[in-house]
Amino acid sequence: MTNKIIANITFEELNKHILEDASPSLYFNSLDKELEKYPLNLLAKLKKVEQSPKYHPEGNVWNHTMLVLDEGAKVRVESHDTKVFMWSALLHDIGKPDNTRVRKGRITSYDHDRVGAKVSIEFLEHYTKDKEFIRKVSMMVRYHMHMLYVLKDLPFANISEMVKDTDVHDLALLCRCDRLGRIGADKELENNNYKKFLELIK
């Protein structure tokens, strides 16, 4: 922690807004200078990470994350563990700053789910000693791409580990919010994908 300027905002304050606000993005977008301080700067980096305009017309990863967080707020009452679910929505793409590259003219973020699982641990360990909470959030981050992997029958899917390491109901809810957290998302399509994903992993 030496040489790091630490954010003054407490876990309790963050948690209150994440769990209670109708649109938590309004709070996070108001933080301004506090986002420059550790560990909130790990989130602020998302503002500098561009995404493919084809899949993310909303722009950078921060914009997407704020949309996902607000989508999560709409359905958090449906989650089994609201605290884990909502913190996972906030941190789901925290691995993208380390893994986003331009390859042959395309913006890619391969393995950002795996990297994000590790970064989410670092972030949360600053705020809490609740190891089980940290583990659950990190596993949600780790597997948040699995709806896509499973539906497209991609080799990256590890269904057995996913089922063992997460609450599948909440993970599917997070995946749906991730897909809906972009401008122009097809709600009917994503709701159908959500249902199909749950059916396939039963």
trRosetta pair geometry for C-beta under 8 A, 3 or more apart (Angstrom, degrees):
i j d omega theta_ij theta_ji phi_ij phi_ji
1 4 5.3 -94 -167 41 54 122
1 6 7.1 11 -167 -69 111 117
1 38 7.7 -178 -139 102 76 146
4 37 7.9 104 164 -167 81 70
4 38 4.3 -19 177 16 121 151
5 36 7.5 3 83 116 129 87
5 37 4.8 -93 112 -124 92 92
5 38 6.5 133 71 12 50 89
6 37 5.9 57 150 170 12 115
6 38 5.6 -52 -104 71 52 89
7 34 5.1 76 -142 -173 104 88
7 35 7.9 34 -101 -83 129 20
7 37 3.9 149 -69 95 69 116
7 38 6.5 -148 -13 76 86 34
7 39 7.1 -86 11 31 119 45
7 40 4.7 72 -59 2 155 117
8 34 6.7 -92 37 -122 82 112
8 37 7.6 43 -8 83 64 162
9 13 5.3 -112 -168 74 86 134
9 14 6.1 90 145 -50 116 96
9 31 7.3 -40 -44 -134 153 117
9 34 5.6 70 -21 -178 118 144
9 40 7.0 59 43 -51 126 139
10 13 4.8 102 59 3 80 99
10 14 7.1 -147 97 0 46 86
10 127 7.9 119 -179 -140 50 98
11 14 5.8 -58 -149 41 34 110
11 15 5.8 35 155 -22 69 112
11 127 3.8 124 -83 -174 118 113
11 128 5.8 117 -134 -53 165 93
12 15 5.7 -55 -140 38 26 113
12 16 6.3 34 157 -26 62 104
13 16 5.8 -51 -150 28 28 113
13 17 6.9 19 157 -9 61 105
14 17 6.2 -66 -157 40 30 104
14 18 6.1 26 153 -18 68 113
14 127 7.5 -60 43 -131 140 153
15 18 5.6 -58 -142 40 30 112
15 19 5.9 10 166 -4 67 116
15 83 7.1 1 -150 -135 107 101
16 19 6.4 -70 -142 46 20 97
16 20 5.6 -23 175 17 62 125
17 20 6.6 -71 -118 52 19 87
17 21 4.9 10 -166 -17 65 125
17 24 5.3 115 146 -134 88 90
17 27 4.2 -76 -164 54 146 176
17 28 7.7 158 126 -44 140 75
18 21 7.3 1 -66 27 9 101
18 24 5.3 49 -110 -125 43 150
18 69 7.5 -87 -132 -160 80 111
18 86 4.7 135 161 139 103 128
18 87 6.5 46 167 -73 158 64
18 90 6.4 -53 -121 -44 125 136
19 76 7.3 -175 -141 157 57 158
19 82 6.2 86 -132 133 98 117
19 83 6.5 -18 -86 -94 124 69
19 86 6.0 175 -84 46 62 164
21 24 4.4 130 71 -81 125 61
21 26 6.9 -149 179 47 140 102
21 27 5.9 -141 -54 -17 167 124
21 73 6.6 -58 94 -127 70 145
22 73 6.1 123 -173 147 29 135
23 26 5.0 71 103 -13 103 106
23 70 5.0 7 -136 -120 74 111
23 73 6.5 -167 -92 61 30 160
24 27 5.6 -50 -166 33 57 112
24 28 6.4 46 144 -13 81 106
24 69 5.0 -96 72 151 115 118
24 70 6.6 -158 39 -80 74 62
24 73 5.7 172 -8 -63 98 133
24 86 7.7 116 -25 -170 161 117
24 90 7.8 -72 119 -82 144 107
25 28 5.7 -60 -144 44 38 106
25 29 5.8 35 159 -18 72 110
25 66 3.7 84 -126 -168 121 99
25 67 7.3 34 -74 -59 151 32
25 69 5.5 141 -62 77 84 120
25 70 5.1 -41 -11 -50 118 109
26 29 6.1 -58 -143 41 24 108
26 30 6.5 24 155 -22 59 112
27 30 5.8 -66 -155 33 29 111
27 31 7.3 47 150 -47 62 91
28 31 5.8 -28 -160 -9 40 118
28 43 7.7 -90 -161 144 123 146
28 66 6.5 -155 74 -106 128 98
28 69 7.3 49 6 79 146 171
28 90 7.9 174 -80 -132 150 108
29 66 6.7 44 -53 -120 106 145
31 34 4.5 -90 177 61 96 110
31 35 4.9 106 105 -44 116 94
31 40 6.9 -124 150 -179 151 150
32 35 6.6 -170 102 10 13 103
33 36 5.6 -43 -168 17 53 116
33 37 7.7 45 143 -17 69 101
34 37 5.8 -57 -163 29 48 112
34 40 5.9 26 137 63 79 163
35 40 4.9 -112 -127 136 46 116
35 41 6.5 114 158 -88 56 51
35 43 6.7 -93 -147 82 97 98
35 44 4.0 126 159 -79 103 120
36 40 7.7 10 30 90 21 103
36 41 5.8 30 -171 -90 26 104
36 44 6.4 13 -82 -14 41 178
37 40 5.9 40 72 44 68 105
37 41 6.2 -164 77 -35 13 102
38 41 5.6 -43 -80 23 51 112
38 42 7.5 60 -135 -24 66 91
38 126 7.2 -155 147 -121 89 157
39 42 5.1 -11 174 4 82 118
39 43 7.9 80 132 -8 72 88
39 122 6.9 176 -135 129 139 85
39 123 4.8 167 143 -131 141 65
39 126 4.6 173 -14 12 131 160
39 127 7.7 -103 36 -33 127 95
40 43 5.5 -49 -168 36 57 110
40 44 6.2 61 136 -26 76 103
41 44 4.8 -47 -138 35 45 119
41 45 6.7 64 157 -35 65 88
42 45 6.2 -36 -162 10 29 116
42 94 6.1 32 146 -163 104 114
42 97 8.0 -148 -165 28 59 143
42 119 6.2 174 -172 176 131 112
42 122 7.3 161 -94 96 161 112
42 123 5.4 -130 72 -89 152 108
43 46 5.9 -34 -178 4 51 116
43 62 7.6 95 162 -111 78 92
43 65 7.6 -158 -158 122 96 164
43 90 7.5 -34 -113 168 132 95
43 91 7.8 -85 -91 -102 100 67
43 94 6.7 -54 -92 -112 64 101
43 123 7.7 84 -43 -128 90 139
44 47 5.9 -30 -178 7 57 115
44 62 7.7 14 -144 -93 34 130
45 48 6.0 -61 -168 36 52 106
45 49 6.8 49 141 -26 76 109
45 97 4.1 0 138 -85 127 156
46 49 5.6 -60 -149 30 43 114
46 60 6.6 131 149 145 68 103
46 61 4.0 -109 -164 95 91 105
46 62 4.1 133 109 -64 101 73
46 65 5.8 3 161 -3 161 141
46 93 6.6 91 -121 102 124 108
46 94 7.3 -72 -63 -111 115 51
46 96 6.7 69 -117 65 82 119
46 97 6.6 -100 -76 -51 49 104
47 60 5.7 66 -157 120 35 152
47 61 7.6 -102 -56 60 20 78
47 62 4.2 9 -79 -18 63 147
48 60 7.0 83 14 -147 5 142
48 97 7.2 56 70 -118 97 105
49 60 5.7 117 72 -162 55 93
49 61 4.3 3 80 2 114 123
49 62 7.8 128 44 -19 87 77
49 96 5.1 118 157 126 163 112
49 97 5.3 -119 -60 -89 131 64
49 100 5.1 127 -154 17 109 161
50 59 7.3 -70 -132 -176 71 62
50 60 5.6 -63 -96 -99 45 76
50 61 8.0 -113 -72 -21 5 80
50 100 7.6 154 58 161 57 145
50 107 6.1 -109 105 -117 89 156
51 55 6.8 -94 153 78 109 93
51 56 3.7 3 108 58 133 148
51 59 7.1 104 37 145 97 23
51 60 6.5 140 -2 -132 91 27
51 61 6.1 121 -46 -66 114 69
51 64 6.6 43 -6 -31 158 141
51 100 7.9 -87 -89 -132 62 135
51 107 6.0 177 -154 111 29 143
51 109 7.8 -32 -115 -26 86 128
52 55 4.7 48 83 27 112 97
52 56 5.9 102 66 24 60 92
52 106 6.8 -2 -95 -163 118 76
52 107 4.8 -166 -61 56 72 105
53 56 6.7 -80 -111 73 24 62
53 57 5.6 57 -169 -101 70 59
54 57 7.9 8 -137 -59 3 80
55 182 7.1 -55 154 -155 61 163
56 59 6.9 -99 138 39 97 15
56 64 5.6 -40 -146 -77 123 128
56 182 5.5 -104 -120 -131 61 121
57 182 6.8 100 36 173 73 95
57 183 4.6 -89 82 69 103 114
57 184 5.8 41 36 14 137 126
58 63 4.5 -166 142 130 102 122
58 64 5.6 138 78 -75 128 67
58 67 6.1 -66 -141 -25 172 147
58 182 5.4 -140 -3 -146 119 59
58 183 4.4 147 -64 -12 84 101
59 63 4.5 61 69 25 99 155
59 64 7.6 -155 73 -35 57 82
60 63 5.3 104 60 7 67 100
60 64 7.3 -129 109 0 39 92
61 64 5.4 -54 -148 40 38 114
61 65 6.0 42 153 -24 70 105
61 93 5.3 -150 -167 128 116 138
61 96 5.0 176 -106 82 158 154
61 97 7.6 -131 47 -55 155 73
61 100 7.8 -129 -44 -57 134 149
62 65 5.7 -55 -146 35 30 112
62 66 6.4 30 156 -19 64 105
63 66 6.0 -56 -152 34 28 110
63 67 6.7 28 151 -17 62 106
64 67 5.7 -59 -154 36 33 111
64 68 6.3 31 152 -18 68 107
64 93 6.8 35 95 8 119 163
64 181 5.7 92 -175 129 67 105
64 182 6.1 -1 -124 -88 94 81
65 68 5.6 -54 -146 37 33 112
65 69 6.2 38 153 -23 66 104
65 89 8.0 132 -165 153 71 67
65 90 6.8 60 178 -153 109 41
65 92 7.3 176 -121 50 89 88
65 93 5.7 -127 -79 43 104 118
65 181 7.5 40 -111 157 12 144
66 69 5.6 -49 -145 33 32 115
66 70 6.6 28 155 -14 63 105
67 70 5.9 -58 -151 39 30 107
67 71 6.3 34 150 -20 65 105
67 180 7.8 -147 147 115 103 65
67 181 3.7 140 108 -164 96 80
67 182 6.4 137 101 -61 155 30
67 183 7.8 -116 -103 -47 159 62
68 71 5.5 -52 -147 36 33 113
68 72 6.3 40 151 -24 64 103
68 89 5.3 -167 135 -169 96 90
68 92 6.6 -89 134 37 157 134
68 93 8.0 127 21 -7 156 114
68 177 5.2 95 -158 141 76 97
68 178 5.5 20 -123 -100 127 48
68 180 7.8 124 -110 73 62 73
68 181 3.3 -33 -70 -74 66 170
69 72 5.5 -52 -153 32 30 117
69 73 6.7 36 148 -24 62 101
69 86 7.5 65 -147 -163 77 79
69 89 5.1 134 -102 131 54 113
69 90 5.6 52 -98 -84 114 67
69 181 7.7 84 7 -122 46 139
70 73 5.4 -43 -149 26 38 116
70 74 7.1 46 150 -24 61 96
70 181 7.6 134 51 -117 81 98
71 74 5.8 -49 -161 24 37 115
71 75 7.2 -4 156 11 66 106
71 89 7.5 -162 69 -148 83 133
71 176 7.9 -148 152 115 129 75
71 177 4.0 159 108 -147 119 88
71 180 4.9 143 -131 91 149 114
71 181 4.9 -117 1 -71 136 89
72 75 6.6 -84 -154 52 32 85
72 76 5.8 55 155 -66 74 94
72 85 6.6 172 -161 142 114 93
72 86 5.4 141 143 -115 133 67
72 89 3.7 -51 -50 -86 157 167
72 173 8.0 93 -125 140 75 100
72 174 7.3 16 -102 -113 109 66
72 177 4.9 49 -67 -147 71 162
73 76 5.8 -22 -132 -14 30 119
73 86 7.3 63 -78 -121 63 113
75 78 4.8 -36 178 27 84 120
75 79 7.2 97 127 -35 81 88
75 173 6.0 -156 121 -165 132 114
75 176 8.0 -2 43 88 167 122
75 177 6.9 -144 41 -72 126 112
76 79 5.5 -40 -160 11 50 118
76 82 4.9 71 172 -142 101 100
76 85 6.1 159 -132 97 80 129
76 86 5.6 14 -116 -66 129 109
77 82 7.4 8 -90 -96 31 125
78 173 6.3 175 98 -117 112 143
79 82 5.0 132 76 -89 119 56
79 84 7.8 -161 160 68 133 83
79 85 3.9 -62 -149 -31 161 165
79 86 7.8 -159 30 -35 164 77
79 169 7.6 152 -139 118 53 98
79 170 4.9 63 -148 -115 95 99
79 173 5.8 -149 -89 79 87 163
80 85 7.8 131 48 -46 58 124
80 167 5.2 -127 55 175 136 153
80 169 5.8 88 -21 78 118 125
80 170 5.4 -99 31 -49 94 113
81 84 4.1 23 115 27 119 116
81 85 6.0 150 87 -22 66 91
81 136 6.9 -39 103 158 158 152
81 167 6.3 141 12 8 111 157
81 170 6.2 -30 41 -77 83 161
82 85 5.5 -59 -141 40 29 114
82 86 6.0 19 166 -13 68 110
83 86 6.4 -60 -143 39 22 101
83 87 6.3 15 162 -10 61 112
83 133 7.0 -42 119 -140 123 116
84 87 6.2 -63 -144 43 26 104
84 88 6.1 30 156 -24 63 112
84 133 6.6 -145 -85 -149 90 71
84 136 4.6 -50 -131 122 136 125
84 137 5.6 -145 -148 -72 75 73
84 140 6.5 145 161 -26 96 145
84 167 7.6 100 94 21 143 125
84 170 6.8 45 96 155 109 159
85 88 5.8 -62 -153 34 24 114
85 89 6.7 28 151 -22 62 103
85 140 7.4 -171 -109 -132 42 161
85 170 4.9 -117 -89 -161 105 115
85 173 6.6 -11 -145 90 126 127
85 174 6.4 -150 -151 -67 77 101
86 89 5.4 -44 -150 28 38 115
86 90 6.7 38 151 -17 63 101
87 90 5.5 -50 -152 36 38 114
87 91 6.1 8 159 3 70 114
87 124 7.3 66 173 -95 139 122
87 133 8.0 51 45 170 158 100
87 137 5.0 -46 104 -116 116 132
88 91 6.2 -71 -135 53 28 91
88 92 5.8 56 161 -69 67 90
88 137 5.2 -158 -73 -144 79 72
88 140 3.6 -42 -125 110 142 142
88 141 6.0 -149 -144 -54 82 71
88 144 7.1 169 170 -78 107 124
88 170 7.8 103 37 148 152 110
88 174 5.5 -46 115 -115 125 145
89 92 6.1 -20 -137 -20 23 117
89 174 6.2 -144 -76 -131 76 91
89 177 5.9 -38 -118 113 114 149
91 94 4.7 -27 -164 -19 72 129
91 116 6.9 149 152 178 83 104
91 119 7.8 -170 -171 101 107 91
91 120 4.4 98 156 -114 140 108
91 123 6.4 -174 -118 67 130 153
91 124 7.8 -40 -70 -46 164 104
91 137 6.5 51 54 168 140 115
91 141 5.6 -54 113 -85 98 129
92 116 6.8 35 171 159 31 152
92 140 7.3 -75 -98 127 89 92
92 141 5.4 -167 -123 -118 47 74
92 144 4.7 117 -153 -106 112 178
92 174 6.7 166 -90 177 138 117
92 178 6.2 -118 133 -94 160 116
93 96 4.8 3 171 -17 92 122
93 109 7.9 3 -153 159 98 160
93 112 6.5 12 -150 144 66 132
93 116 6.4 -94 -153 -105 16 147
94 97 7.7 -31 179 11 47 100
94 116 4.8 121 62 -141 73 92
94 119 4.8 -151 123 101 110 125
94 120 5.6 131 52 -69 141 78
94 123 6.6 -67 -170 -27 164 148
94 141 7.0 -33 32 -143 101 140
95 98 5.9 -64 -171 45 62 107
95 99 5.8 16 146 8 90 124
95 109 7.8 122 105 174 87 109
95 111 7.5 -106 147 125 136 63
95 112 4.0 155 99 -172 104 67
95 113 6.5 -149 47 -51 147 10
95 114 7.1 134 -152 69 166 43
95 115 3.5 132 -154 89 120 91
95 116 2.8 -100 -17 -53 110 74
95 117 7.3 2 -55 4 135 52
95 118 7.5 84 -97 44 111 82
95 119 5.5 170 -82 18 69 128
95 141 7.4 127 -16 166 113 117
96 99 6.1 -87 -135 56 32 89
96 100 5.1 38 177 -43 80 112
96 109 4.9 -26 -127 -141 86 139
96 112 4.6 24 -80 -144 59 144
96 116 7.3 22 -23 -72 62 114
97 100 6.7 -36 -118 14 18 110
98 112 7.5 147 64 -119 82 78
98 115 5.2 -144 78 167 128 148
98 119 7.3 179 -2 -57 135 138
99 109 5.2 85 105 -163 99 67
99 110 6.2 -129 172 68 116 52
99 111 5.5 -146 -139 77 148 83
99 112 4.4 -160 64 -80 137 78
99 115 5.3 169 -37 22 127 153
100 107 6.5 0 -170 -174 100 93
100 108 7.1 169 -145 88 54 40
100 109 4.7 -20 -91 -94 74 89
100 112 7.2 30 -56 -79 74 130
101 107 7.6 167 87 -149 34 51
101 108 5.7 -19 63 63 81 88
101 109 7.8 155 17 -86 65 41
101 110 7.8 -28 29 21 110 95
102 105 6.9 1 177 -121 98 12
102 106 6.9 156 -157 74 59 32
102 107 5.7 -32 -98 -92 71 60
102 108 7.7 139 -110 17 21 76
103 106 5.6 -31 70 64 73 88
103 108 5.3 -15 20 13 116 127
109 112 4.2 -7 157 -27 105 135
111 114 4.9 -42 -168 37 82 113
111 115 5.8 78 133 -17 88 101
112 115 5.6 -57 -140 47 37 109
112 116 5.5 46 157 -29 69 110
113 116 5.7 -52 -139 36 24 115
113 117 6.8 35 154 -29 57 98
113 141 6.6 172 -158 150 65 64
113 142 5.7 88 157 -158 91 32
113 143 7.0 105 179 -63 130 12
113 144 6.0 -164 -124 47 110 82
113 145 4.7 -104 -58 1 146 117
114 117 5.9 -47 -158 20 31 114
114 118 7.4 23 149 -10 59 101
114 142 6.4 48 -103 -136 45 81
115 118 6.0 -60 -164 36 39 108
115 119 6.3 30 147 -14 73 109
116 119 5.5 -56 -139 42 37 108
116 120 5.9 43 159 -27 70 104
116 141 4.6 -132 122 167 107 119
116 142 7.4 -169 79 -76 88 45
116 144 8.0 -47 88 28 145 123
117 120 6.0 -52 -147 31 24 113
117 121 7.1 30 150 -22 57 102
117 138 4.5 81 -164 -179 77 86
117 139 7.0 52 -133 -81 117 29
117 141 4.9 169 -86 91 60 106
117 142 3.8 34 -79 -71 135 91
118 121 5.8 -52 -160 27 35 113
118 122 6.9 33 147 -16 65 102
118 138 7.5 72 -66 -149 24 120
119 122 5.5 -50 -154 35 40 114
119 123 6.3 43 149 -22 69 105
120 123 5.5 -51 -147 36 34 115
120 124 6.1 22 159 -11 68 110
120 134 7.8 162 128 -163 87 75
120 137 5.7 -144 156 125 131 104
120 138 4.9 174 84 -99 118 72
120 141 4.8 166 -19 -7 154 163
121 124 6.2 -62 -142 43 26 101
121 125 6.0 31 160 -26 65 110
121 134 5.7 78 -128 173 70 113
121 138 5.1 20 -60 -86 90 138
122 125 6.0 -55 -143 31 24 112
122 126 7.3 33 155 -27 56 98
123 126 6.4 -60 -176 18 31 111
123 127 7.6 -1 146 1 62 110
124 127 5.8 -70 -158 44 46 103
124 128 6.0 -36 172 42 84 99
124 133 7.3 -150 176 113 140 96
124 134 4.6 171 104 -115 136 94
124 137 6.2 126 -56 66 157 146
124 138 7.8 -120 23 -51 138 94
125 128 7.4 -89 -119 63 24 56
125 129 7.9 54 -146 -98 63 47
125 134 6.4 53 -66 -122 71 151
128 133 6.4 -29 115 75 147 135
128 134 6.8 -174 84 -55 105 102
130 133 3.9 30 118 20 119 120
130 134 6.4 149 93 -18 68 86
131 134 5.5 -56 -146 39 34 113
131 135 6.1 37 155 -23 68 105
132 135 5.6 -49 -144 34 32 113
132 136 6.4 32 156 -20 64 105
133 136 5.9 -56 -149 35 28 110
133 137 6.5 24 157 -14 64 107
134 137 6.0 -58 -149 38 29 107
134 138 6.2 26 156 -18 65 111
135 138 5.9 -60 -147 39 28 109
135 139 6.3 24 157 -18 65 109
136 139 5.9 -58 -149 36 28 109
136 140 6.6 31 152 -20 63 104
136 166 7.6 112 -155 -121 70 63
136 167 7.7 20 -156 -5 112 99
137 140 5.6 -54 -152 33 34 112
137 141 6.5 33 151 -17 66 104
138 141 5.6 -52 -150 37 34 113
138 142 6.2 42 148 -26 65 106
139 142 5.1 -46 -142 33 36 119
139 143 6.3 8 165 2 67 109
139 165 4.3 -150 -154 153 136 107
139 166 5.1 -167 131 -73 113 86
140 143 6.6 -72 -143 50 24 90
140 144 6.2 50 155 -63 63 96
140 166 5.9 119 -84 -125 62 119
140 170 7.0 -57 -110 118 123 108
140 171 6.0 -154 -129 -101 78 81
140 174 5.9 114 -175 -17 111 172
141 144 5.8 -31 -144 -13 28 119
142 165 7.3 -38 74 124 134 146
143 146 4.6 -14 -177 -14 83 129
143 162 4.7 127 -135 -126 143 97
143 165 6.9 151 -30 84 136 117
143 166 5.5 -111 47 -26 147 148
143 171 5.8 -19 102 -146 119 135
144 171 7.2 -142 -98 -156 55 83
144 174 5.7 -83 -123 127 98 121
144 175 6.2 177 -164 -84 62 72
144 178 6.0 129 171 -58 110 155
145 148 5.4 -51 -178 42 71 114
145 149 5.9 72 127 -25 85 106
145 156 7.4 -22 109 116 122 136
145 175 7.9 135 -111 -117 11 100
146 149 5.0 -52 -137 41 45 115
146 150 5.7 43 163 -21 75 104
146 157 5.9 102 -146 -125 84 83
146 158 7.8 -84 -114 45 120 61
146 159 7.6 137 -171 -93 127 60
146 162 5.3 108 -132 -113 170 151
146 171 7.1 0 54 161 123 127
146 175 7.0 -88 63 -88 70 136
147 150 6.1 -56 -144 38 26 106
147 151 6.1 19 161 -13 63 113
147 172 6.6 111 -85 -128 118 63
147 175 3.6 116 -14 178 138 150
147 176 7.5 148 -92 -53 172 57
147 178 7.9 159 35 57 130 123
147 179 7.4 -83 92 -38 142 125
147 193 6.6 84 165 148 118 106
147 194 7.3 -21 -143 -102 143 52
147 197 4.6 -30 -135 -110 90 154
148 151 6.1 -61 -139 41 24 105
148 152 6.0 -1 169 5 63 117
148 154 7.3 8 126 10 77 136
148 175 7.6 -161 -20 -158 74 115
149 152 6.5 -75 -143 51 19 94
149 154 4.4 -95 -145 57 68 111
149 156 4.8 -105 -125 78 131 94
149 157 3.8 163 135 -68 116 89
150 153 7.4 21 -177 -76 30 41
150 154 7.9 -62 -39 33 20 81
150 157 5.1 118 -74 -121 63 145
150 159 6.6 88 -101 -83 115 106
150 197 5.8 100 82 -134 132 86
150 200 5.7 150 159 102 120 140
150 201 6.5 -36 -146 -59 159 105
151 193 6.0 -11 -97 -153 159 97
151 196 6.4 75 -111 105 106 120
151 197 6.0 -56 -58 -82 102 88
151 200 7.4 177 -85 8 59 160
153 157 7.6 -77 -145 10 29 140
154 157 5.9 118 73 -19 73 95
157 162 7.7 -45 -169 -19 75 139
158 161 4.3 1 134 34 115 115
158 162 5.9 141 92 -26 70 91
159 162 5.4 -58 -143 38 31 116
159 163 6.2 30 160 -20 67 106
159 201 5.7 -161 -150 -125 115 97
160 163 6.0 -55 -149 35 27 109
160 164 6.4 23 153 -16 61 111
161 164 5.6 -59 -147 40 33 112
161 165 5.8 12 162 -7 70 118
162 165 6.3 -69 -137 45 22 98
162 166 5.9 -30 -178 26 63 115
162 168 7.2 81 136 -100 94 91
162 171 7.1 156 179 156 103 171
162 201 7.5 -71 95 -143 126 140
163 166 7.3 -73 -118 52 15 78
163 168 5.8 -3 -118 -64 68 123
163 201 6.6 -179 -75 175 109 112
166 170 7.1 -132 170 70 98 96
166 171 4.5 60 142 -54 142 132
167 170 4.3 45 91 21 111 112
167 171 6.5 166 82 -17 55 87
168 171 5.4 -53 -140 38 33 115
168 172 6.2 37 159 -22 67 103
168 198 7.4 125 144 -123 108 77
168 201 6.1 -159 -157 114 139 136
169 172 6.1 -57 -153 33 25 109
169 173 6.6 25 149 -18 61 108
169 198 7.7 45 -107 -119 58 119
170 173 5.4 -52 -149 35 36 116
170 174 6.4 40 151 -21 66 102
171 174 5.6 -53 -150 35 33 113
171 175 6.4 36 151 -21 66 104
172 175 5.5 -49 -147 34 33 114
172 176 6.5 35 153 -20 64 103
172 194 5.8 108 169 -159 100 82
172 197 5.6 167 -128 100 106 123
172 198 5.3 33 -122 -71 164 94
173 176 5.8 -53 -152 34 30 111
173 177 6.6 30 150 -17 63 105
173 194 7.8 58 -94 -150 38 125
174 177 5.7 -56 -149 38 33 111
174 178 6.3 40 150 -25 66 104
175 178 5.5 -51 -150 31 32 117
175 179 6.6 28 153 -15 64 105
175 194 7.0 160 89 -108 101 81
175 197 6.7 -95 91 121 151 175
176 179 5.8 -56 -151 38 33 109
176 180 6.1 22 154 -11 67 112
176 190 5.8 120 -150 158 78 104
176 191 7.1 57 -146 -96 126 47
176 193 7.5 161 -104 84 81 95
176 194 4.2 18 -84 -90 122 127
177 180 5.7 -61 -139 46 31 105
177 181 5.8 38 158 -33 67 110
178 181 5.9 -53 -142 28 23 115
179 182 7.4 -65 176 15 33 110
179 185 6.3 127 142 -146 68 128
179 190 4.4 171 113 -130 128 123
179 193 6.8 -145 -165 75 179 142
179 194 8.0 -148 40 -58 139 94
180 185 4.8 153 -137 123 46 162
180 187 6.5 49 -119 -106 110 73
180 190 5.4 168 -65 113 85 166
181 185 7.4 62 25 -43 18 150
182 185 5.1 112 65 -58 81 103
185 190 6.1 3 170 -26 110 143
186 189 3.7 36 108 20 120 120
186 190 6.2 147 85 -16 67 87
187 190 5.9 -61 -143 42 29 106
187 191 6.1 30 159 -20 66 108
188 191 5.9 -55 -146 36 28 110
188 192 6.4 28 155 -17 62 107
189 192 5.8 -61 -153 37 29 110
189 193 6.3 30 151 -20 66 106
190 193 5.4 -48 -143 35 36 115
190 194 6.3 46 152 -26 64 102
191 194 5.5 -47 -150 30 32 118
191 195 6.7 31 152 -15 63 103
192 195 5.8 -54 -150 37 33 109
192 196 6.1 32 153 -19 66 109
193 196 5.6 -56 -143 39 31 112
193 197 6.2 38 155 -25 65 105
194 197 5.9 -53 -149 31 25 113
194 198 6.8 22 154 -14 60 106
195 198 5.9 -57 -152 36 32 109
195 199 6.4 31 151 -19 65 107
196 199 5.6 -55 -149 36 33 113
196 200 6.3 32 155 -21 66 108
197 200 5.9 -57 -147 35 28 110
197 201 6.5 5 163 -3 64 111
198 201 6.5 -69 -144 44 27 96
198 202 6.8 48 155 -48 62 95
199 202 6.0 -39 -156 -1 32 117
